[in-house]
Amino acid sequence: MRTELHSAYVIHRRPYRETSLLLECLSADYGRVGVVARGAARSRNNLRGRVQSFQKYIIAWSGRSELHTLIKLEAMEEPLRLAGEKLFSGFYVNELIMRLTTRHDPNPEVFLAYEQTIRSLAEAMVATETTLRRFEKNLLDACGYGLQLGTEAISGDAIDPQQSYHYVFERGPTPANDAVSGILVSGQTLLALANDNELSELERTEAKKLMRYILHHYIGKRPLASRTLFRRASSPT
């Protein structure tokens, strides 16, 4: 099978055998696809320096196995420039997609959420923390794990911004005075997430705890490499 050209981003790369690269590409039409760039690891291969993160490409591949063979890769536009905290945030976004998606599962909503997020990081349209929380929410929605943010889990009543809630995995928010376990979060934060508002300092703190609580159930106990890299880079030498 040989595909036509499709827009895609390279979200992960690693050496493959002696001279090749294994690329994980995110495509709107095919979802996440593993392709082998044969010979790309050789120093004289011009493809080696052209494979970058946060760069939109048009790609084509061939083959019927789990791993396909890359036959064309061309940049569609200039790569997005991420540095410092935003670069690590971009790595985090890439890693979440690797952990939450499977190959060959077409999902245009994932592709759109990814593209919007890395552009927001590059252009600093909103605070980085707000961008990441929006991405996590949108990615969960696209993967079928959407959060209940606007109404209470049991009663169905609208969330009160002045009320506190326990958010319970796979149930949603319940009033904090109920005898349930979960992450304590204010109604104000739940509504800010639901409406894609810019998050205040308190809302950022609560939203981050909530998203980590939810994501833990889907990505498991294995630490995220991007978080480890960020901590190491942020630690004084």
N, C-alpha and C positions, 0 to 999 in steps of 0.2 A: 504494500500500500504506500502510495506517495501522496502527500498532502499538497495543496496549493499554499500560497503565501498567507500567513496569519500574523496579526499583531501579537506580541508577547513580550514579557519581561523575564530576564534571568534572575531567579530568586535564590539560587544556590549553585555552587560549582565545586567540584573536587577532582583530583587526579583520577584517571581511570586507566588501569593497566600501565604500560610504560610511557606511551606517547600521547595519550588522548585525555580529554576532559569529559566528565559527566555533568551535564547541565540539567537543572530542574527549571523548566520554563512554565510561566503562568500565561495561558492563552484564554481569551474570552470564548473561543469556539470549542476548545477541547479540554479546558481545565488545566490541571497540572500535568505536564508531559516530561518524561525523562528522555533526553537525547544525548547521544555520544558524538562529540566533535572529534573525529578521528584525526590524529596527528597534531591536534591543537596545542599540545604541551611542548612540542618541539620549539626550540628557541627561534628558528627561522620561519615558523608558521605565522603569517600576519594575523591570523584569527586570534592568537593568544592574547594580544594586547587590546583587541577590540571587544572582548566579552567583559562587560561591566555591569555592576548592579545599578538599578534605578535608571536604566537606559531602555527606551522603547525600541523594539526591533520588529522587522518583518522576518519571519523564519519559515522554513519548510523542512520536512523530514520524510524519511521513507522507512519501511519495515513493518512487520506485523507482530513482533515480540513486545515484551514489556518495555524494553529499551529500544528506541528508534535511532536511526543514523541521521545526523544533521546534514542537510545538503545545501542549505542557504541561510545566511544570517546577514541582514543589512540594517544599519541604524536608520530609524525614521526621523529622529530629531536629536538635538543636543542632549547629552545626559543631564539629569537633574543633579545639582551640586548640593550635597549634604555634608556637613562638617560638625565635629564635636558631638554634643548631645543629640542633635538631629540625625547624625550618621548612625549612632548606636540605636536610636529609635527606629531608623529604617531597617537595620539588621533585625531588630525585634519583630517588626512587622513581617519581614520575610520568614523568620523562624516560626511565627504563629501560623502562617499559611502552610508551611511544611508540616507542622504538627497536627493541624486541624483538617486538612484536606487529603484526599487520596488521588492517585493518578487517574486520568481518563474519566473524570467526572465533570462534564461541562457545567459551568456555573458563572454566567455573565455578571451576576451580582458580586461575586468575590472579586472578579477582575476589576469592576467599577470601583468597589470599595478600596482596593489596593491602589489603583491609579489616583483616585481622589486624595488618598492619604499621603502618598509620597509627594504629590504636588503641593499639598498643604504644608508639609514639612519644609519643602524647598522654598516656598514663597512666604513662609511665616504668616499665613493668613490669620491663624488663631494660635493661642499658646500650645506648645508641644503636648502638654498633658491632656488638654482638651481634644487635640487631634487624635491622640492614641486611644482615649476612651471612646471616641466616636467610632474609630476603626474596630475596636474590640466588639462593640455593640453591633455594628453592621456586619462584621464577619460572623458572629454568632447567629444573627438573623439569617444570613445567606446560607449557613450550614444547617439550618433547621433547629437551632438551639436558642431561639429568640427569648429575650427576657421580658417579663411582665413588669412594666414600669409605671403605667398610668392608673391601674386599679388594684385594689386589694385582692389577695389570692382567694380568700374564702367568700367574703361578702360581695365582691364585685364593685364595692363602693369606690368612688374616685379617690385618688391619693390626696391627702391633706398636706400641703407644704409645711404646716406648723406641727405635724405629728411625726413621731419617730416609729420606725418599723424594724422588724427582723426580716431580712430577706432569706428565704429558705430555698435551697436548691431544688429545682423542678417543681416548686410550688409558687413562689413569688413572695411579695411582701405581706406580712401580717402585723397588726399593731403590736408595738413593743411590750405592751402589758400582757400579751398572751404568753402562755407557758410553752414557748417553742424556742428551738435553737436556731442560729443563723447569724448573719452579719448585720450588726446594727447600722442603720442608715436612715437619714432624715428624708421626709417626703420631699423636701426642697431639692435634694440631690437626685432623687428618683425622677422628678419632673424635669430637672435640668437635662438629665441624660435622655429622657424620652423626647424632649423638644430640641435636642442638639444645640442647647445654649452654651455660650462661653461659661466655663466653670469658675466659681470663686475658689479661694484657697481652701475653705472648708469642704466645698463640693469636690474639689480635686482629690483631697485626702480620702473622703468617704468613697468616691467612685473608684479609686484605685484599689482600695481594700475589697470592694464588692466584686470588681472584675477579676481580681486574683482568686477570690473565693470560688467564683463560677468556673473560671478557666482551669483551675486545679482539677476539677472533676473530669475535664475532657482531655487534658494533655498529660495527666499523671504526675508522678513524683519526680521524674527525671528533670533536673534543673534546666532552665533555658540558657543556652550558651551565651546569648546576647546580653543577658543580665549579668552574668559572670564577667564578661569582657568589660562592661560598663563600670562595674564596681572596681575592677582592677585599674582601669584607666583613671577613675576618680580618686583613688587612694593616693595620699601623698607618698612620695618616694623617700 
